Amino acid sequence: MAALELPALRPWADFYPGAERFSRPDLRDPTKWNHRVINNLLYYQTNYMAMAVGVFLLVGRWFISRMDDRVVVRCIPGEPKLTISFILDGSHRHMLRDQTEKLAKVLFRISNNAAKGGSQVGRAKKSKKSKPPLLLAAVAEPVVVKLLYDGEAVSENAENSEAWKDGTVLHIGETRYEVQRNRPNFTRAQLPGCLLAGFPVCPRLEVEFGRLEDCELTWYKPGRLEHALHLLRGGRGGKVHVLRPAARQQVPHGTPGDPQLEVVLLEQVW
């Protein structure tokens, strides 16, 4: 009866060779083939983790940064509520109101929030007992808020579903906000959990009130994103060099620049 001899177990150091655990595996060296899978996971998953997280964060930051001068209204026929989103005093405001509610109530609520100020609300509540009545009255002084369409004020007796429409402009003091109703919006932006060199990367995207075919996806070189956003907001100063414009897929090759790729998604507004 022939004896069955098992090979000796490989030492742990062969799989995790110190600082080389995050180095790019050399598939041309046969001695490293036995642990190429582990090295691949360690190297590529570590380096591209920031890229997968960055897609979602950049999309969110991009839409919030573009809301500085606009009011985004989501109103679906048949639903009882609508949402009104905008930025006031540097903070993102999200209001959920009844579609049949009168416009006057919403404008009054916005006026009170603007008068209090984003960061002063909490402090005003804490020191309410210690402040003189005259000072409290000055802090709570209302701010003029109105909704205009073609230069004329919208009736305050109009329902929210009729008042908040494209073309109207919200005035909060001296600040003007363009109203955009049911504009295209990304509801999902996600990359695969494991990214390996040589395999195409395609973000999983879902858009509301629009089509993905009408959207633009751009992969920027490292350090180009902030400059690109500056130009897209109307700024000046040079050109934007993109790696691959209008492409849904990107193939990482493990080069030093690949782990730092940045992605921007632009919805097409019509």
C-alpha angles and dihedrals in degrees: 000000000000117000118236112224118197119210117249117267114259115246118255090242091067090064097039106032099184115258091359091075089092096041123109109267117244105222091184091070108080091201089067098046093091092066101028092112093056092045090049092054093045095047104039100033090051096047097042098043091091090051094056092049092042095061093062094042095047092051091051093046091047094055094043092050090052092053094071092102104027145065116225113208123190111195121164119187110244095027117108095220138052129194127227116195128183142133119261124177090350095304128105112246120201116186124189111199139166115264091224093050118116117256091233092069093053093047090049091052092049090048092054093048092049092049094052095047125222100267097030097062096081094043092048091055093048095049097035093111095048098048122090116249092245092055092049090052090052092050092049095047106140122247120226108252123178140160117224133191119190088347095305127106117255113238112264089218091063118108119250093246090060101034100053104066138133113288097033120118124212115215117201105178106302094341122098126204125193112224116228116184123203093347120176111279134178112237096178134030115167140151127207114275094237121046121188131184115262094024121104118249117213121177117229106235135182123184131192123213091009147054128260089224089067094050127092125224119191129185110210129203117246113289095013099096100080091048091049092052089049091056094044089056089056100269127140136226124101135321132300116240111207128194098217119351123204094009123132094198133057125184114211115214101188094253119145092258098051099073089057099054114138126205131208124189118202121192118216111239118201 
